[in-house]
Amino acid sequence: MAGQQLFWAANGGRVDEVRRLLDQGAPPDEYKDLRVSAAPAAAGGACADALWCATGEQSGQTALMLAAVNGHTDIVRLLLDRGANIQHA
């Protein structure tokens, strides 16, 4: 659960929350499984990524990946300082 909270805090640029979660032991490298089923798209539902909807393939991202993509350099530095593995990104 803490890993999932870390993922979304990093995505949102909430550095104080990221720091708190890491202090509480959240793993800096935990993957968030972004597997998307083709079913919602087939049923006419919206899907954020057409490839994921079409294939239903698994995709994993880390808090480090999302912080970097969203330009949250303070969070990127914090995660790296706390042991996030750059090879996962």
N, C-alpha and C positions, 0 to 999 in steps of 0.2 A: 504494500500500500504506500509506504513512504517513497519508494522508487517512482511510482506513478505520480505522486504529488510533486516530486522533484522535476519530473518530466514536464508537467504543465506549468510549474513555476518558472522553469528555465525558458520555456516557450514564450511565456508572457513577460519576461524581463523583470521578474520580481526577485531582485538580488538578495534582499533581506530574508525572504522566505526560503530561497535556495540555501543560503548560509545556515539558517535555522535547521532545515531538514538534514543537511550534511552533518551538522553538529549532533543531531539526534541519531546519526548512523545510517542515513539513507545511502545506498550504494551509488557512487557517481557514474557507474558504467551500465546500469541496468537498462536493458532494451525494452522499449514499448512496442508490443506487437501491433502493427497496423494492418493486420490481415483484413481484407475487405471482401465480403461475399458478393458474388455477382447477383444474388437474389434481389437486393434492394433496387439495383438498376433495372433488372428485368421486370420488376413490378412497377416501374415508372418512378421510383424514388430518386432523389438526387444523390450524386456521388461526387466526392471532391476530386477523384483521380480516375479518369476513364480507363487507364490500363489496369488499375487495381480492380475496378468494377468488372471489366471484361474477363480477367483471368482469375480473380480471387486469390492471387499469389500473396504470400506473406512478405511483409516488409518490416524491418526493425529499425528503429532509430533510438538514439540516446539523447539525454538532456544536452550533452555537449554539441551534438549535431544541430539540434534545434536552436540553441543559443547562438551558434555560429551563423546559421542561415538567416537568423533574424537580426543579426548585428549587435547582439548583447555581449560586447567584448568583456565587460566586467564579470559577467557570469562565466564566460569561456575561461578567463584567467582563474577564477575561483575554482571551477571544476578541475582544471589542470593542476592547480596547487593542491587539490584534495585527492589527486591520484587518478583522475579520469584518463583512460587510455586513448590516446590520439589515433591509434591504429583501428579503433572501432568506428571512427568517423571516416 
